[in-house]
Amino acid sequence: MADRKLPTIRDHKDSPVRVRLRRINANLAKPYPPSGDSDLWWSRLKTALGTASSDFVNATLLQLQTAARLPNGGISEIAVNSALSMIESAKPEDEVEAALIIQMACTHTAAMAVLSRIGGAHGGDRHVAMMAAAANKILRAFAVQVETLRRLRTGSSQYMRIEHVHVESNAQAAFGNFQQSGKDPT
């Protein structure tokens, strides 16, 4: 029988950064590394969030605990790790990009929570319509955030390409690059 390679735990370079949560109370948990090396873990969190600031990492982890909750639930390690994975995959370059990407991860979580309530909606058509309207607003906000991130990264300059030009009879047209001279035409 041929040797079969057994699946192994992915190297940290391939796997997303994760946290474990130790509950302090119903609304707060202390994050800690899932494995033993806390210095490497903290460094990976900083890299994932595009920062050199431990305070930024601490604040972000608290914000994610508050915002990334599963429907009808308290603090969720799964939701926090899901948001962290989304943030890390977007590769923020600095705290401004990270803040926007954190908002995007939390907006996504909120949209999914609202959408999940539509299917099991109790309260009839009015409740379904209300949840659908809320989901629509949240998903539009997410789309605006994606566009904002794109503009932040690439600049907001626009490029226009004209593919078709009509020139009517008895009209004049000029093509080329034109520069305005410093002289006043009057």
C-alpha positions as CSV (number, residue, x, y, z in Angstrom):
1,M,0.0,0.0,0.0
2,A,1.4,3.4,-1.0
3,D,2.3,5.8,1.8
4,R,-0.5,8.3,2.3
5,K,0.3,11.7,3.6
6,L,-1.8,12.5,6.6
7,P,-3.3,16.0,6.8
8,T,-1.3,18.3,9.1
9,I,-2.0,21.5,10.8
10,R,-1.1,24.3,8.5
11,D,1.9,26.4,9.2
12,H,1.1,29.8,10.8
13,K,2.0,31.5,7.5
14,D,-0.9,29.8,5.8
15,S,-3.5,29.8,8.6
16,P,-5.3,32.9,9.7
17,V,-4.5,34.5,13.1
18,R,-6.9,33.3,15.7
19,V,-7.8,34.1,19.3
20,R,-9.2,32.1,22.2
21,L,-11.6,33.9,24.5
22,R,-11.8,33.4,28.3
23,R,-15.1,34.9,29.6
24,I,-14.8,37.5,32.3
25,N,-18.5,38.3,32.3
26,A,-21.5,38.1,29.9
27,N,-20.2,41.1,27.9
28,L,-16.4,40.8,28.1
29,A,-13.8,38.1,27.4
30,K,-10.0,38.2,27.6
31,P,-8.4,37.1,24.3
32,Y,-5.4,34.8,24.5
33,P,-3.3,32.9,22.0
34,P,-4.7,29.5,20.9
35,S,-1.2,28.0,21.1
36,G,1.7,28.7,23.5
37,D,3.8,31.4,21.8
38,S,2.1,34.7,22.9
39,D,4.9,36.9,21.4
40,L,4.5,35.4,18.0
41,W,0.7,35.6,18.3
42,W,0.7,39.2,19.3
43,S,3.1,40.0,16.4
44,R,0.7,38.2,14.0
45,L,-2.2,40.2,15.3
46,K,-0.3,43.5,14.8
47,T,0.5,42.4,11.2
48,A,-3.0,41.3,10.5
49,L,-4.3,44.7,11.7
50,G,-1.7,46.7,9.8
51,T,-0.3,48.4,13.0
52,A,2.6,48.6,15.3
53,S,0.4,49.7,18.2
54,S,-0.5,47.2,20.9
55,D,-3.2,49.7,22.1
56,F,-4.8,49.5,18.6
57,V,-4.8,45.7,18.8
58,N,-6.4,45.8,22.3
59,A,-9.1,48.3,21.2
60,T,-9.8,46.3,18.1
61,L,-10.2,43.0,20.0
62,L,-12.7,44.7,22.4
63,Q,-14.6,46.2,19.4
64,L,-14.8,42.9,17.7
65,Q,-16.1,41.2,20.8
66,T,-18.9,43.8,21.0
67,A,-19.7,43.9,17.3
68,A,-19.1,40.4,16.0
69,R,-21.7,38.4,17.9
70,L,-23.8,35.6,16.5
71,P,-27.6,36.1,16.4
72,N,-29.3,35.8,19.8
73,G,-25.9,35.1,21.4
74,G,-23.3,36.6,23.5
75,I,-19.6,36.8,22.8
76,S,-18.7,34.4,20.1
77,E,-15.1,33.1,19.6
78,I,-16.2,31.9,16.1
79,A,-17.5,35.4,15.1
80,V,-14.4,37.2,16.4
81,N,-12.1,34.7,14.5
82,S,-14.2,35.0,11.4
83,A,-13.9,38.8,11.5
84,L,-10.2,38.6,12.2
85,S,-9.8,36.3,9.2
86,M,-11.6,38.7,6.9
87,I,-9.5,41.6,8.2
88,E,-6.3,39.8,7.8
89,S,-7.1,38.7,4.3
90,A,-7.7,42.3,3.3
91,K,-4.1,43.1,4.4
92,P,-4.6,46.6,5.9
93,E,-1.5,48.8,5.4
94,D,-2.2,51.1,8.4
95,E,-4.6,51.9,11.1
96,V,-6.9,53.9,8.8
97,E,-7.3,51.0,6.4
98,A,-7.7,48.6,9.3
99,A,-10.4,50.8,10.9
100,L,-12.4,50.7,7.6
101,I,-11.8,46.9,7.1
102,I,-12.9,46.3,10.7
103,Q,-16.1,48.2,10.0
104,M,-16.5,46.1,6.9
105,A,-16.1,42.8,8.9
106,C,-18.6,44.0,11.5
107,T,-21.0,45.2,8.8
108,H,-20.8,41.8,7.1
109,T,-21.6,40.1,10.4
110,A,-24.5,42.4,11.1
111,A,-25.9,41.8,7.6
112,M,-25.7,38.0,8.0
113,A,-27.4,38.2,11.4
114,V,-30.3,40.3,9.9
115,L,-30.6,38.0,6.8
116,S,-30.7,34.9,9.1
117,R,-33.7,36.5,10.9
118,I,-35.7,36.8,7.7
119,G,-36.0,33.1,7.1
120,G,-37.3,32.3,10.5
121,A,-39.2,35.5,11.0
122,H,-42.1,35.3,13.4
123,G,-44.6,38.2,13.0
124,G,-45.6,37.8,9.5
125,D,-45.0,39.8,6.3
126,R,-44.5,43.1,8.1
127,H,-41.6,41.7,10.1
128,V,-40.1,40.1,7.0
129,A,-40.3,43.4,5.1
130,M,-38.7,45.3,8.0
131,M,-35.8,42.8,8.2
132,A,-35.4,42.9,4.4
133,A,-35.2,46.7,4.5
134,A,-32.7,46.6,7.3
135,A,-30.6,44.0,5.4
136,N,-30.7,46.2,2.3
137,K,-29.4,49.2,4.2
138,I,-26.6,47.2,5.8
139,L,-25.6,45.6,2.5
140,R,-25.5,49.0,0.8
141,A,-23.3,50.3,3.6
142,F,-21.0,47.3,3.0
143,A,-20.8,48.2,-0.8
144,V,-19.9,51.8,0.1
145,Q,-17.2,50.6,2.4
146,V,-15.7,48.3,-0.3
147,E,-15.7,51.2,-2.7
148,T,-14.2,53.5,-0.1
149,L,-11.4,51.0,0.5
150,R,-10.8,50.7,-3.3
151,R,-10.5,54.5,-3.6
152,L,-8.3,54.7,-0.5
153,R,-5.9,52.2,-2.0
154,T,-5.9,53.3,-5.6
155,G,-6.7,57.0,-5.4
156,S,-9.9,58.5,-6.5
157,S,-8.8,59.6,-9.9
158,Q,-11.0,58.5,-12.8
159,Y,-10.1,57.4,-16.2
160,M,-12.4,58.0,-19.1
161,R,-12.1,56.3,-22.4
162,I,-14.2,57.5,-25.3
163,E,-14.9,54.8,-27.8
164,H,-17.3,56.4,-30.2
165,V,-17.5,60.0,-31.5
166,H,-20.2,61.4,-33.8
167,V,-19.3,64.4,-35.8
168,E,-22.3,66.0,-37.6
169,S,-22.1,67.3,-41.1
170,N,-21.0,71.0,-41.3
171,A,-19.3,70.6,-37.9
172,Q,-15.6,70.6,-36.9
173,A,-13.8,68.2,-34.7
174,A,-10.3,68.1,-33.4
175,F,-8.5,65.1,-31.9
176,G,-5.4,65.0,-29.9
177,N,-3.8,66.3,-26.7
178,F,-4.4,70.0,-26.2
179,Q,-2.6,72.3,-23.8
180,Q,-3.8,75.7,-22.8
181,S,-1.2,78.4,-23.4
182,G,-0.5,81.1,-20.7
183,K,-1.9,83.8,-23.0
184,D,-5.4,85.2,-22.5
185,P,-7.4,84.6,-25.8
186,T,-9.2,88.0,-25.5
